[in-house]
Amino acid sequence: MRIGASLALIAIGAILKFAVNTQHTSGFNIGTAGIILMIVGAVGLVLSVIAMSVRRRTDVVERTPAGSRSTTYMAPSDPADPGY
């Protein structure tokens, strides 16, 4: 789950919890469903931020003899891991 999906779940959960009023729902509480969506979104947001902070950087800055710098973007060693 990415950051956008996590924020969407939090927003939908907040709408269900605080903005929707229902009179008769037997066996299903919309407020509880909203709280569950907000919790799932918050956990997804925390995991997304952690995954972004520990990812490996793949750009290498090299200095040439003339003093200019060039940046080379290297592909990750594992093709299954896109690195982003």
C-alpha positions, -999 to 999 in steps of 0.1 A, spaced: 0 0 0 14 34 -10 10 67 8 -19 78 -14 -39 47 -8 -33 50 30 -44 86 30 -75 76 10 -84 49 35 -80 74 64 -102 99 46 -129 74 38 -128 61 74 -131 96 88 -161 103 65 -178 71 76 -171 78 113 -178 115 116 -200 126 86 -224 97 80 -255 95 103 -276 64 101 -307 55 120 -313 18 115 -285 -5 105 -289 -39 121 -258 -59 125 -235 -33 109 -221 -2 125 -208 23 100 -188 42 127 -169 10 136 -162 4 99 -148 39 97 -125 34 127 -113 1 112 -105 19 79 -87 47 97 -65 22 116 -57 2 85 -48 34 67 -26 46 95 -7 13 97 -3 14 59 10 49 61 36 41 88 48 10 68 50 31 36 71 57 53 94 31 69 98 13 35 107 46 19 133 55 46 152 22 44 153 18 6 186 17 -10 198 46 -31 209 37 -66 225 69 -80 262 74 -80 279 108 -84 313 106 -101 338 134 -104 355 137 -138 390 151 -142 377 184 -155 359 190 -123 323 185 -136 301 160 -120 279 134 -136 252 113 -121 247 77 -131 215 59 -122 222 22 -117 196 -5 -119 191 -26 -87 209 -59 -86 177 -78 -81 152 -74 -110 123 -83 -88 131 -53 -65 125 -21 -85 141 1 -58 113 27 -56 
